[in-house]
């Protein structure tokens, strides 16, 4: 499996210059800002008020802006986007809502528009470290399974491939903060299993001068709106 960064994959596959882009599940907006710097006009959509407020507090790099919303009911008009991006976010949609999320992506895309989905697979060093307190095996598999039905919504698959990304963390505390910020419900379990997690962190990670690195296999689906 090729070792790539997710940024490299996005830069290679997406024609961002001048494109109208919807970043679904944008979190703190790092990818929204990255795509804006690359010439896109990006709307970041985020369900969490906390994450949305964080994204909005960071100085703009261009004309990007943020809206509260969910993948199953995007707050945009039909046929308004050239590209819809789900980066590490589709598996956070409830299983019952996955088809609605795909239908919404198809609705807001212009004919010929691109749906780009990049999802972590339920394997790899980083997955094994987080698994005792946040096992995403089922939800990650559900997301992959749902994408098979893209053609039912006019989303025709053009490319599927996997690669290995690298998760970089300064230290174990950074791992705690990252995991509990995205998934606040795991804090209690994390505290209970902290010793086990520390051991997994050190046995699965590669220590470098800058901190720790962990492999995370990813799968990308590139679909085109018919």
C-alpha positions as CSV (number, residue, x, y, z in Angstrom):
1,X,0.0,0.0,0.0
2,X,1.4,3.4,-1.1
3,X,2.4,5.8,1.7
4,X,0.8,9.2,0.9
5,X,-0.5,12.1,2.8
6,X,-4.2,12.9,2.5
7,X,-3.3,16.4,1.4
8,X,-1.2,15.0,-1.5
9,X,-4.2,12.8,-2.5
10,X,-6.6,15.7,-2.5
11,X,-4.2,18.0,-4.4
12,X,-3.8,15.3,-7.0
13,X,-7.4,14.3,-7.5
14,X,-9.5,17.5,-7.0
15,X,-9.6,20.4,-9.5
16,X,-9.9,23.0,-6.8
17,X,-9.1,26.3,-8.6
18,X,-12.4,28.2,-8.9
19,X,-14.5,25.3,-7.7
20,X,-17.5,25.6,-5.4
21,X,-16.8,23.1,-2.7
22,X,-18.8,21.8,0.3
23,X,-16.7,20.3,3.1
24,X,-19.1,18.1,5.0
25,X,-18.1,17.5,8.6
26,X,-15.4,20.1,8.5
27,X,-14.4,20.0,12.2
28,X,-12.1,22.9,13.0
29,X,-11.9,23.8,9.3
30,X,-8.3,22.9,8.5
31,X,-9.3,21.3,5.2
32,X,-11.7,24.1,4.3
33,X,-8.9,26.6,4.7
34,X,-6.4,24.3,2.8
35,X,-8.8,24.1,-0.2
36,X,-9.5,27.8,-0.1
37,X,-5.8,28.5,-0.3
38,X,-5.8,26.3,-3.4
39,X,-8.3,28.5,-5.1
40,X,-11.6,26.9,-4.2
41,X,-14.7,28.7,-2.8
42,X,-15.5,26.5,0.2
43,X,-18.4,26.1,2.6
44,X,-17.6,24.1,5.7
45,X,-20.6,22.3,7.2
46,X,-20.3,21.1,10.8
47,X,-22.9,19.7,13.2
48,X,-21.1,20.4,16.4
49,X,-21.6,24.0,17.7
50,X,-18.2,23.7,19.6
51,X,-16.3,22.7,16.5
52,X,-18.1,25.2,14.4
53,X,-17.3,28.1,16.8
54,X,-13.6,27.0,16.7
55,X,-13.5,27.0,12.9
56,X,-15.2,30.4,12.8
57,X,-12.7,31.8,15.4
58,X,-9.7,31.1,13.1
59,X,-8.7,34.0,10.8
60,X,-10.0,33.5,7.3
61,X,-7.5,32.7,4.5
62,X,-9.9,33.7,1.7
63,X,-13.7,33.7,1.1
64,X,-14.4,30.4,3.0
65,X,-17.3,30.4,5.4
66,X,-19.0,27.9,7.7
67,X,-22.6,26.7,8.4
68,X,-24.1,24.5,10.9
69,X,-25.8,21.4,9.3
70,X,-25.8,17.7,8.9
71,X,-24.9,15.5,6.0
72,X,-28.4,14.1,5.8
73,X,-29.9,17.6,5.2
74,X,-27.3,19.9,3.7
75,X,-28.2,23.6,3.9
76,X,-27.4,24.4,0.3
77,X,-29.5,24.7,-2.9
78,X,-29.6,21.9,-5.4
79,X,-26.9,21.8,-8.1
80,X,-24.8,24.4,-6.4
81,X,-21.5,22.6,-5.9
82,X,-18.7,21.4,-8.1
83,X,-17.3,19.2,-5.4
84,X,-18.6,17.6,-2.2
85,X,-15.9,16.3,0.2
86,X,-16.3,13.9,3.1
87,X,-12.9,13.6,4.7
88,X,-13.0,11.2,7.7
89,X,-16.6,12.2,8.3
90,X,-18.9,9.8,6.5
91,X,-18.5,7.1,9.2
92,X,-19.8,9.6,11.8
93,X,-23.2,9.6,10.1
94,X,-25.6,7.2,11.7
95,X,-26.2,4.0,9.7
96,X,-29.8,4.9,9.1
97,X,-28.7,8.3,7.6
98,X,-26.0,7.1,5.2
99,X,-28.2,6.8,2.2
100,X,-29.7,10.2,3.0
101,X,-26.2,11.7,3.1
102,X,-25.4,10.2,-0.3
103,X,-28.7,11.5,-1.7
104,X,-28.0,14.9,-0.4
105,X,-24.5,14.9,-1.9
106,X,-26.0,14.0,-5.3
107,X,-28.7,16.7,-4.9
108,X,-26.3,19.6,-4.3
109,X,-23.8,18.5,-6.9
110,X,-23.9,19.9,-10.4
111,X,-24.1,17.4,-13.3
112,X,-20.5,16.2,-13.7
113,X,-19.6,17.3,-10.2
114,X,-17.4,15.2,-7.9
115,X,-18.1,13.4,-4.7
116,X,-14.8,12.8,-2.9
117,X,-14.9,10.4,0.1
118,X,-11.8,9.6,2.1
119,X,-12.3,7.2,5.0
120,X,-10.1,5.4,7.5
121,X,-10.2,1.6,7.3
122,X,-10.7,-0.4,10.5
123,X,-7.1,-1.5,10.6
124,X,-3.6,-0.1,11.2
125,X,-1.5,1.0,14.1
126,X,-3.6,4.1,15.0
127,X,-6.8,2.2,14.9
128,X,-5.4,-0.5,17.2
129,X,-4.4,2.2,19.7
130,X,-7.8,3.8,19.9
131,X,-9.8,0.6,19.6
132,X,-10.1,-0.3,23.3
133,X,-12.0,2.9,24.0
134,X,-13.4,3.8,20.6
135,X,-13.9,0.8,18.4
136,X,-15.1,2.1,15.0
137,X,-15.0,-1.3,13.2
138,X,-18.7,-1.3,12.5
139,X,-19.3,2.3,11.6
140,X,-16.3,2.3,9.2
141,X,-17.5,-0.8,7.5
142,X,-21.0,0.7,7.3
143,X,-19.7,3.7,5.5
144,X,-17.8,1.6,2.9
145,X,-20.8,-0.6,2.4
146,X,-23.1,2.4,1.8
147,X,-20.9,3.8,-1.0
148,X,-21.6,0.7,-3.1
149,X,-25.1,2.2,-3.6
150,X,-23.9,5.5,-5.1
151,X,-25.2,4.7,-8.6
152,X,-28.8,4.6,-7.1
153,X,-28.4,8.3,-6.5
154,X,-26.6,9.1,-9.8
155,X,-23.1,8.9,-8.3
156,X,-21.0,6.9,-10.6
157,X,-17.7,5.6,-9.3
158,X,-14.6,6.6,-11.2
159,X,-11.8,5.6,-8.9
160,X,-11.2,3.6,-5.7
161,X,-7.9,3.2,-4.1
162,X,-6.2,2.7,-0.7
163,X,-3.1,4.3,0.7
164,X,-1.4,4.6,4.1
165,X,-1.5,8.0,5.8
166,X,0.5,8.9,8.9
167,X,-1.1,10.2,12.1
168,X,1.4,12.5,13.9
169,X,1.1,13.3,17.6
170,X,3.4,15.1,19.9
171,X,2.9,12.8,22.8
172,X,0.3,10.6,24.6
173,X,-1.5,13.7,26.0
174,X,-2.0,14.9,22.4
175,X,-3.6,11.5,21.6
176,X,-5.9,11.9,24.6
177,X,-6.9,15.4,23.5
178,X,-7.5,14.5,19.9
179,X,-9.6,11.4,20.7
180,X,-11.7,13.0,23.4
181,X,-12.2,16.3,21.5
182,X,-13.7,14.5,18.5
183,X,-15.5,11.9,20.7
184,X,-16.3,13.4,24.1
185,X,-18.2,10.4,25.3
186,X,-15.0,8.3,25.5
187,X,-13.4,10.4,28.3
188,X,-14.4,8.2,31.2
189,X,-13.4,5.0,29.4
190,X,-10.1,6.6,28.4
191,X,-9.3,7.4,32.1
192,X,-10.2,3.8,33.1
193,X,-7.9,2.3,30.5
194,X,-5.2,4.9,30.5
195,X,-2.4,2.4,31.4
196,X,-3.4,0.0,28.6
197,X,-3.7,2.8,26.1
198,X,-0.3,4.2,27.0
199,X,1.3,0.7,26.4
200,X,-0.5,0.4,23.0
201,X,0.6,4.0,22.1
202,X,4.2,3.2,22.7
203,X,4.2,-0.3,21.2
204,X,2.4,0.7,18.0
205,X,3.9,4.1,17.5
206,X,7.2,5.2,16.0
207,X,9.0,7.8,18.0
208,X,10.7,10.6,16.1
209,X,12.4,13.8,17.0
210,X,9.1,15.6,16.7
211,X,6.9,13.1,18.6
212,X,5.1,9.9,17.5
213,X,3.8,8.5,14.2
214,X,1.1,5.9,13.5
215,X,0.1,4.2,10.3
216,X,-3.6,4.6,9.2
217,X,-4.8,2.9,6.0
218,X,-7.3,5.0,4.1
219,X,-9.7,4.3,1.2
220,X,-10.7,7.0,-1.3
221,X,-13.8,6.8,-3.4
222,X,-14.1,9.4,-6.3
223,X,-17.6,9.5,-7.8
224,X,-19.0,11.6,-10.6
225,X,-22.6,13.0,-10.6
226,X,-24.4,11.8,-13.7
